[in-house]
């Protein structure tokens, strides 16, 4: 009786192993099938909305050549500058020292809290306690409009 029982257990384990292998194969084949589905279905929905209507940040004419302009992007304060006519750069307006809001001055960006000064064209620190440059924000110019991205 005992050998028969052992044989039965072995048989069951082998059968179970085969079933597990079949499940594993089935599980492995599912992602392959899913990979053939165009990956664009979910990401494109959110991406196409942004691509279809890029966010306008400012008009080019509102940014003085050689000067800057304060603006917002997605509710966050940013700084725009037009170092040379038609070229626009943008930075986060959050000071890299302690997070105060940096403002445009005549030919640079200044932090009112501890007087850090930033280069208008590069965002690099010109003076004060700020440890590093302002974070860059990607913008593009389309005709007379400055767009996010
Ligand atoms: Fe801007 Fe201190 S927070 S210089």
Boltz pocket constraint, residues with backbone or C-beta under 6 A from the ligand:
constraints:
  - pocket:
      binder: B
      contacts: [[A, 95], [A, 96], [A, 97], [A, 98], [A, 99], [A, 100], [A, 111], [A, 112], [A, 113], [A, 114], [A, 115], [A, 116], [A, 128], [A, 129], [A, 130]]
      max_distance: 6.0
